[in-house]
Each structure stands twice: as C-alpha cells, then as structure tokens.
C-alpha cells in the first residue's frame, strides 16, 4: 500500500513538471523598454513555432525551421511595426520599445515531435503613471526655465503642457 502511495506521488510530481507549460508567466516592463519572452528550448529542424497576441490570438510571428522561414508581422493595427525580434535558435520573442498597447496575453506554440504551448501575461507600465503629481519649480520673474519630460519622443506621441489648477493649455 505504501508503495502505491509513493508511486502515485511520483506520477503527480512528474505531471506537475510537464504541466508547467500550461501556466501563464507574468512579465512586467516599463514603457520604452524591451522584453524577451523565453521559450527555454532549443529548436529542432522539424519544429514549427507560432506566436499569437491577445484574446483573439492575432498571429504576430512564425518560424518554420525546415523551410528557413523566420517571420514577424505588424498586426492588423500596426502596433508591432519594427518592434519584434525572433531568436532563430530558441524561438524566443523580443518586443523592443514597448508601449502600453503591447500589454496582453502572448502565446507560443511549438509543434514538432511534441506540441508545447507557453503563455505570457505582459504588462507594460506607463512611464508617467505617477505623473499626476504636481512638481513645483521656483524661478524669478523674467528668468527662463526649462521643464524636462525625461522621455524619448516617438512620432506618434502627443505632449500637452498645462498651467495651474484650471489646466490652461500653454
């Protein structure tokens, strides 16, 4: 009887090791930084890798190793344009210059001898999430002042400067 208990415990633990690919791994990154989603595997010649994004599983990257195909896609709204990099050895995906619109569920399916699926919940935090705080700057009347945003602007960015409690645009 004790032998059966230990055997069942061993099988339960063994299944737990392989079921890890079903777990969702949470990854957090600040806007503008890069994030790498690691498959932790070495691709074989017959492997087919498919990366999808979001609940609608938008197709964003694919590797067909045998055919030498390594492709990334911008997505229907172009949010991934020039931001996706594939590791040809592991199938890992790197998203560069992240935006908050890159937050969501990423899924990679590796099909070959066995099929494995990994999921990542990526959260991209806004650099200015705490920017609602008022920052006081003192200056003498008539003097110039430079206010720094400490951010690298992208062509699609919009910056609005306001003044006072009424938030008058300047």
N, C-alpha and C positions, 0 to 999 in steps of 0.2 A: 504494500500500500504506500509506504514512504517513497519507494522508487517511482511510482506513478506520479506522486506529488512533485518530486524533483524534475521528472521528465516534462510534466505539464508546465512547470515554472520555467524551464529551459526553453520550451517552444514559445511560450508567451513572450519571453525576453527576446528571442530570435525574431519573432514577428514584429516586435517593437522597433528593432533596429532597422528593418527594411521598410516599415511603415513611415519612417521619418520623412520620406519624400512627399507624403501627403500633408505634412504640416505646413502651415503658412509662416514664412520667416518675415518678421517685421524689420524694416530698414528705414532709418531716418536720415535726412540730409538737409542742409541749408540751401536755399535758392542760390543758383550760380555755381554750386559745387558739382563734382562728378560723383556718380555712384556706380559701383560694379555689382552685378548680380551674378554670383558664382554658382556654377553647376557642380563644382568639385568632382569632375570626371574627366577622363581623357577620351576623346572621341576615337571611335574605330572607323575603318573605311566604309562600312555599310550603314553608319548612323545617319539619321535624318533628324535635324533639330528645328523646332518651330517655336518662336516666341510670340506671345499674344499679350495684349494690354486691355484692361478694363473688363467690365461685366459682359460686354458684347464681344469680347475676345477679338479685338482688332489685330490683324496679322501685321507684325512690325519687323520680324527678322526670320531668316531661314538659312539653314546650312544643309546642303546635300553633298556630303563629303565625297562620295564616289564620283559625282559629276563635276566636282570642283566649284560648286555654286555656293557663294557666301553673300547673301543679300540682306540689306536693310531697307525698310520702307518708311516714308514720311508720315503715314497715317492719313486718313481722309481729310483732316483739317490742317495738315502740315506741321503739327506740334513737335514732331521728331526730326524735322529737317536738319541735316548736318549734325545731329546730336548722338546718333547710335554707332557704337563700335562693337564688332564681334571678335571674340578670340577664336581663331581658327583651330586651335588645339583642343580647347575645352568647351567651346560653345557658350562661354560666359558673355554677358551683355553689359556694356558700359554706356551709361547715359551721361553725356557731358553737358555743362552749362544748364543744369536743371532749372525748371520753372515749376510753380505750384500746379500747373496743368499736367505735370508728369506724375502727380500723386495718383495712386491706384494700385490695382492688383496686376502683377505681371506673372505670366505662366510660361514655363518652358517645358516642352515635351520632347524627350529624347527617345526616338524609335530606332531599334536595331535588333540585337539578339533578344533584349528585354526592353519593355517600354517603361520609362520613368517620367514622372511629372513632378516638377517643383514649382511652388508658388511663393511669391514675394509681395508683401504689402508695403509699398514705398510711400513714405510721407515726406513731401518737400515743404519745409517750413519757410515762410516768407521772412526775408531778412529784416523787414521793417515791421514785424508782427508787434513789437513793443513801441513802435514809433508814435503812438498816440500820446505818449508822454510829452509834456512841454519842456523844451530845453531853453533855459534863459541864457541870453548873451547880453553883456553890457558893452556899450560903446558911447563915446562922447558925440554930441550933436555936431554934424558936419563931417565926421570921420566916415571912412568907408569900412565896410565889413564884408567878409566872405563867409557864406554858410555852406558847409560841406555835407554832401549826402553820403560820402564814402561808399559809393557803388559805381559799378561799371555799367553805363547805359547801353541798351540794345536798341536797334532801330524801331522796334515796336513799343518801346516804353513811353509812357506819358508821365511827366512830372508837373505837379501843380503846387505853386507856392501860395500860402495864405498868411494873413496877418491878423492878429487879435482874436478876441473871443467870437467876433462875428464872422471870422474866417474870410475876410475880404481878400479876394484874389489880387496878387501883385505881379 
